[in-house]
Amino acid sequence: MYARTPRCSEILCIICRFYCALCSAGAGTRTPLQAVRARAQPLRPIIARMRSAFLVCAGGLVLAPALAAQDTPALAPGDPAPAFAIAHWVQGEPVAAFEAGKIYVLDFWATWRAPCKDSVPRLSELQAEYAGKLTIIGVTDEKPEAVARFLGATELQGKAVYTLACDPDRSIHGAYLTPAGQTTLPVSFAIGADGKLQWIGHPLNLHKVLPDLVAGTWDAAAARTGFELERQLTLLNRKLAGARPEERQALFEQAASLMEQLAQTNPKVYGQYLVEKFKLTAVALGRLKEAYAQAEPMLKTLWDDADALNEFAWFIVDPEGALPDSDRDLDLAMKAAARACELSRNEDGNILDTLARVHYLKGDLKKAVELQEKAVEHAVGANVEAIRKALEAYRKELAAAQA
C-alpha cells in the first residue's frame, strides 16, 4: 500500500483543485493492488485545478473553493489593477509601477506552502517562454532574507528565474487578495497591457491564459463571468456544508449546472470543471450511466488538456476511489490516459502512472511494468516514493504470474 499527496490545489488550489475518495468506497470488488493515490499538483498542468474541490465523505460531496466569505468581491477581472508599489526586492529588476502596453503577473506565494513550491519551476518556464512580453513577479509577505535563505537551501535553488519581491507589511496583499476574496496560496493576478486585471487563478493554469493574453485575443468579460460563477460555487459550498441530507440533491444539481456553465465560458481555462461534473454526476447524484453518456463529448472538449484527461482517467481507475471494478470503463480510461501521455510527450510521472494503472487493470502486467518504470524515471516531488512502490507491486505480480 502506498499513499499519494493530494493533487487538488489543494486546488485549491484552488484549486485549485478537490476530489478525494468516498468513505463508502470500500464497497464493490477491489483489485489486488490496494493503494490510496491522490494526485499531487503536477508541474505541467491543468490542471492546475480550478478553485473548486470535491471533498467526499460519508455525508456526500462538498465543493470547497478558496474564496473568502464576502458575497461580492470588490476586485475582479476587468477592473483596473490596484496600484503596485513595493520596497523589498529579492531578485530581478524592481518594478516601480505597471507600464502601459506591458503584461504582468503577480503571483502571491509562501515558502511554507507545498503547492507554491510546485509552481515555481513552471513560472520560470513561462517567464522564459514569454521573455520580453511578460514580467512575472512573485510576492510573499515574508522577509527578504527568509526568501533568499529558502531558495538557496532547497531543491528550488536556481529554479526561481523570475522577479521576486517581499511585502512584509502586507500592503500589496491587502490591495489584491482581500478585495478579490482570495484566501489560499498560491494565486496569480494577470494584468493586461491596458492596466486592467484579466484573470485571477492558480499559477499552474497560467499556461492556458497567457497565449491569448499576449496575442491580444483574451476575453476579459468571459474571465469575469467565470470568476463570478466560481463565486457562486463558493456560496453553494457554504450551503452544502450545513445542508441536511434531503437538501443536498438540489444543491448538487445546481453545482453541476454551474460547472457546465463554467466550461462553456472558456473551455481552455475552465474545461477541468467538466471532469468534476462527471464525478459529481456519477457519485454524488448517483447517475453513473448519465455521466458516462457525457464522457465522449467531454473528451472531445478536453482533447488537448493533458491534466484534465489524466484526472478523468485516474477517477476511473483509482484503486481507492468511488468506483467499484464493475463500474470502471477501462477503454475510456485508456483513451484519455494515452492521449494525456501523448500531449505530455511521455515525460509526466503522474500521467505515466495512470496509464500503467489502466494496463494493470486490463491484465497487461508486462506493459504496466514498462510504463511504471518510465513513471519512476520522470516522477518528481512528493509522489516519487509512491510511484516507486507501485512499480514494486507490479513487478511482484508479474514475477508471480511468470513463475
C-alpha positions in Angstrom: 0.0 0.0 0.0 1.3 3.4 -0.8 0.0 7.0 -0.4 0.0 9.9 -2.8 -0.1 13.5 -1.7 -3.3 15.3 -2.7 -3.3 16.7 -6.2 -6.0 19.2 -5.6 -4.6 22.6 -5.3 -5.0 21.5 -2.8 -7.0 23.2 -5.8 -7.5 24.6 -4.1 -5.7 25.2 -5.4 -7.6 26.1 -5.7 -7.9 24.5 -6.7 -7.4 24.6 -7.0 -8.4 21.6 -7.1 -10.5 18.7 -4.9 -11.5 15.1 -5.2 -10.9 12.5 -2.6 -12.5 9.1 -2.3 -15.9 8.4 -0.8 -15.7 7.0 2.7 -18.0 4.3 1.4 -15.7 3.4 -1.5 -14.9 0.1 0.1 -18.0 -1.3 -1.5 -17.5 -3.4 -4.6 -14.8 -5.7 -5.8 -11.2 -4.4 -5.5 -8.2 -5.4 -7.4 -5.1 -6.9 -5.6 -3.3 -3.5 -5.5 -4.9 -1.6 -2.7 -3.4 1.9 -2.7 -4.5 5.4 -1.9 -3.1 7.6 -4.6 -4.5 11.1 -4.8 -2.6 13.2 -7.3 -0.1 15.9 -6.4 -0.2 19.1 -8.4 1.9 18.5 -11.5 4.5 20.9 -12.7 2.9 20.7 -16.2 -0.8 21.1 -15.5 -4.2 21.6 -15.5 -4.7 21.0 -14.1 -3.8 23.0 -12.3 -7.0 22.8 -10.8 -9.9 25.2 -10.6 -10.8 26.8 -7.3 -13.3 24.1 -6.5 -12.5 20.9 -4.7 -14.5 17.8 -4.1 -14.3 16.8 -0.5 -16.0 13.4 -0.4 -17.1 11.9 2.9 -19.9 9.7 4.2 -22.2 12.7 4.1 -21.6 13.4 0.5 -19.6 15.5 -1.9 -18.8 19.1 -0.8 -17.5 21.9 -3.0 -14.6 23.7 -1.4 -13.4 26.7 -3.3 -10.7 29.0 -1.9 -12.7 32.3 -1.9 -13.4 34.3 1.2 -16.8 34.7 2.8 -17.7 38.0 1.1 -20.6 37.7 -1.3 -19.4 40.2 -3.9 -15.6 40.6 -4.3 -14.6 44.2 -4.8 -11.9 43.2 -7.3 -12.5 41.0 -10.3 -11.2 40.6 -13.9 -12.0 43.7 -15.9 -11.3 46.1 -13.0 -8.2 48.4 -13.0 -5.3 46.8 -11.3 -4.6 48.3 -7.9 -1.5 50.5 -7.6 1.7 48.5 -7.2 4.4 49.9 -5.0 6.8 47.6 -3.2 10.2 48.4 -1.5 11.7 45.0 -0.9 13.1 43.1 -4.0 14.9 39.8 -3.7 15.9 39.3 -7.4 15.1 40.8 -10.7 14.6 44.3 -11.9 12.5 46.3 -9.5 9.1 47.4 -10.9 8.1 50.9 -9.7 4.7 50.8 -11.4 2.9 48.9 -14.2 3.8 50.4 -17.5 1.1 50.8 -20.2 1.4 48.3 -23.0 3.2 45.7 -20.9 1.8 42.5 -19.3 2.4 41.5 -15.7 1.6 38.6 -13.5 1.6 39.0 -9.7 2.0 35.6 -8.1 1.3 35.5 -4.4 3.1 32.7 -2.7 4.7 31.5 0.5 7.8 29.4 1.3 5.9 27.2 3.6 3.2 26.2 1.1 4.0 23.0 -0.9 1.7 24.0 -3.9 3.7 27.3 -4.1 6.9 25.4 -4.4 5.4 23.2 -7.1 4.5 26.3 -9.2 8.0 27.9 -9.1 9.6 25.9 -11.9 6.5 26.3 -14.1 6.5 30.1 -13.6 10.2 30.1 -14.5 9.4 28.3 -17.7 6.6 30.7 -18.6 8.9 33.7 -17.9 11.5 32.3 -20.3 8.9 31.4 -22.9 7.4 34.9 -22.9 10.7 36.8 -22.3 10.3 40.4 -23.4 6.5 40.2 -23.4 5.7 39.4 -19.8 7.0 40.2 -16.3 6.2 37.7 -13.6 6.6 39.0 -10.0 6.4 36.6 -7.1 5.2 38.3 -4.0 5.4 37.0 -0.4 4.7 38.6 2.9 7.9 37.1 4.3 11.2 38.9 4.9 13.7 39.1 2.0 16.4 37.3 3.9 14.0 34.4 4.7 13.1 34.1 1.0 16.8 34.2 -0.1 17.7 31.6 2.5 14.8 29.3 1.4 15.6 29.5 -2.3 19.3 28.8 -1.6 18.7 25.8 0.7 16.0 23.8 -1.0 15.6 21.8 -4.2 14.4 25.1 -5.8 18.0 26.6 -5.8 18.5 28.3 -9.1 15.0 27.4 -10.3 13.1 30.6 -9.5 14.1 32.5 -12.6 11.7 35.5 -12.4 11.4 38.6 -10.3 10.8 38.2 -6.6 9.6 40.8 -4.1 8.6 40.9 -0.5 5.6 42.6 1.1 6.2 42.2 4.9 3.7 44.9 5.7 1.1 43.1 3.5 0.1 46.3 1.8 0.1 44.6 -1.6 -1.7 41.5 -0.2 -4.3 43.8 1.2 -4.8 45.6 -2.1 -5.2 42.4 -4.1 -6.0 39.3 -2.1 -8.6 40.7 0.3 -10.8 42.6 -2.2 -10.7 39.7 -4.6 -11.8 37.3 -1.9 -8.7 35.1 -2.2 -7.8 33.1 0.9 -5.5 30.3 -0.4 -1.9 30.5 -1.8 -0.7 30.4 -4.4 -2.8 32.7 -6.5 -1.9 34.8 -9.6 -3.3 38.0 -10.9 -2.7 38.7 -14.6 -2.6 42.4 -15.6 -3.1 43.2 -19.2 -1.4 45.9 -21.4 -4.4 48.2 -20.6 -3.6 48.1 -16.9 -6.7 46.1 -16.0 -7.0 42.7 -14.3 -7.5 40.0 -16.9 -7.6 36.8 -14.8 -7.3 35.6 -11.2 -6.4 32.0 -10.5 -3.9 29.3 -9.8 -0.5 29.9 -11.4 -0.5 26.4 -12.8 -3.3 27.5 -15.1 -1.4 30.5 -16.4 -0.2 28.5 -19.4 -3.9 28.4 -20.6 -4.3 32.1 -20.2 -1.1 33.7 -21.5 -1.2 32.8 -25.2 -4.4 34.7 -25.7 -3.4 37.5 -23.3 -0.1 38.1 -25.2 -1.8 37.8 -28.6 -4.4 40.4 -27.5 -7.3 38.0 -28.0 -8.1 37.3 -24.4 -11.7 37.8 -23.4 -11.7 39.6 -20.1 -15.5 39.7 -20.0 -15.6 35.9 -20.1 -13.0 35.7 -17.4 -15.1 38.0 -15.2 -18.1 35.7 -15.8 -16.0 32.7 -14.9 -14.9 34.4 -11.7 -18.5 35.1 -10.8 -19.6 31.5 -11.5 -16.8 30.3 -9.2 -18.1 32.7 -6.5 -21.5 31.1 -6.9 -19.8 27.7 -6.4 -18.3 29.1 -3.2 -21.8 30.0 -1.9 -23.0 26.6 -2.7 -20.2 25.2 -0.7 -21.4 27.0 2.3 -24.9 25.7 1.8 -23.7 22.2 1.3 -21.6 22.3 4.5 -24.7 22.8 6.6 -27.3 21.2 4.4 -29.5 18.3 5.6 -29.2 15.1 3.5 -32.6 15.7 1.9 -31.4 19.2 0.7 -28.2 18.0 -0.9 -29.6 16.6 -4.1 -30.9 20.0 -5.3 -27.6 21.7 -4.4 -25.6 19.1 -6.3 -27.8 19.7 -9.3 -27.1 23.4 -9.1 -23.4 22.7 -8.8 -23.4 20.5 -11.9 -25.2 23.3 -13.8 -22.6 25.9 -12.7 -19.7 23.6 -13.7 -21.2 23.2 -17.2 -21.6 27.0 -17.5 -18.0 27.5 -16.4 -16.7 25.1 -19.0 -18.8 26.8 -21.7 -17.4 30.2 -20.7 -13.9 29.2 -21.7 -13.3 25.5 -22.3 -9.5 26.0 -22.4 -9.3 27.5 -18.9 -12.4 26.0 -17.2 -12.7 22.7 -19.0 -11.5 20.9 -15.9 -14.9 21.5 -14.4 -16.3 19.0 -16.9 -14.3 16.3 -15.1 -15.6 17.5 -11.8 -19.2 17.5 -13.1 -18.6 13.9 -14.3 -17.5 12.9 -10.8 -20.4 14.7 -9.2 -23.0 13.2 -11.6 -21.5 9.7 -11.2 -21.1 9.7 -7.4 -23.0 12.4 -5.6 -26.0 12.2 -7.9 -25.7 8.5 -8.4 -26.2 8.7 -12.1 -23.3 6.8 -13.5 -24.9 5.9 -16.8 -25.7 9.5 -17.5 -22.1 10.5 -16.6 -20.7 8.0 -19.0 -23.0 9.2 -21.7 -21.4 12.6 -21.3 -17.9 11.3 -21.4 -17.2 11.2 -25.2 -18.3 14.8 -25.8 -16.3 15.8 -22.7 -13.2 14.1 -24.0 -13.6 15.9 -27.3 -13.6 19.2 -25.5 -10.6 18.3 -23.3 -8.6 16.6 -26.0 -5.7 19.0 -25.7 -5.7 19.2 -21.9 -3.4 16.6 -20.6 -4.1 17.1 -17.0 -7.8 17.1 -17.3 -7.7 13.9 -19.4 -5.4 12.4 -16.8 -7.7 13.4 -13.9 -10.6 11.8 -15.7 -8.7 8.6 -16.3 -7.5 8.4 -12.8 -11.0 8.8 -11.4 -12.0 5.7 -13.3 -9.0 3.5 -12.2 -8.2 4.9 -8.7 -7.9 1.8 -6.6 -9.3 3.6 -3.6 -11.8 5.8 -5.5 -15.5 5.8 -5.6 -16.0 3.3 -8.4 -16.0 -0.5 -7.9 -14.4 -2.6 -10.5 -17.7 -3.3 -12.2 -18.3 0.4 -12.9 -14.9 1.1 -14.5 -14.9 1.9 -18.2 -11.3 0.9 -18.9 -11.5 1.7 -22.6 -12.4 5.3 -21.8 -9.7 5.5 -19.3 -7.2 4.1 -21.8 -8.3 6.6 -24.4 -7.9 9.6 -22.0 -4.7 8.4 -20.4 -3.0 7.6 -23.7 -3.8 11.0 -25.1 -2.6 12.7 -21.9 0.7 10.8 -22.3 1.0 11.9 -25.9 0.4 15.5 -25.0 3.0 15.4 -22.2 5.5 13.6 -24.5 5.6 10.7 -22.1 7.5 12.8 -19.6 5.0 13.3 -16.8 5.4 10.8 -14.0 1.8 11.1 -12.7 0.3 10.6 -16.2 2.5 7.6 -17.0 1.5 6.2 -13.6 -2.2 6.5 -14.6 -1.7 4.8 -18.0 0.3 2.0 -16.2 -2.6 1.5 -13.9 -5.0 1.2 -16.8 -2.9 -1.5 -18.4 -2.7 -3.2 -15.0 -6.4 -3.4 -14.6 -6.8 -4.7 -18.2 -4.5 -7.5 -17.3 -1.4 -6.5 -19.2 1.2 -6.7 -16.4 4.2 -6.5 -18.7 3.0 -3.2 -20.2 2.1 -1.9 -16.8 5.6 -2.6 -15.5 7.2 -1.0 -18.6 5.1 2.2 -18.2 5.6 2.4 -14.5 9.4 2.2 -15.0 9.0 5.3 -17.1 6.8 6.9 -14.5 9.5 6.4 -11.9 12.1 7.9 -14.3 10.0 11.1 -14.7 8.5 11.3 -11.2 9.1 14.5 -9.2 8.2 15.9 -5.9 6.2 14.2 -3.2 4.9 11.4 -5.3 8.3 9.8 -6.2 8.2 7.2 -3.5 4.5 6.3 -4.1 5.2 5.7 -7.8 8.2 3.6 -6.9 6.1 1.4 -4.6 3.6 1.0 -7.4 6.4 -0.3 -9.6 7.4 -2.8 -6.9 3.9 -4.1 -6.7 3.5 -4.5 -10.4 6.9 -6.3 -10.7 6.0 -8.7 -7.9 2.7 -9.6 -9.6 4.4 -10.1 -12.9 7.0 -12.3 -11.4 4.4 -14.4 -9.8 2.4 -14.7 -13.0 5.5 -15.8 -14.9 6.6 -18.3 -12.3 
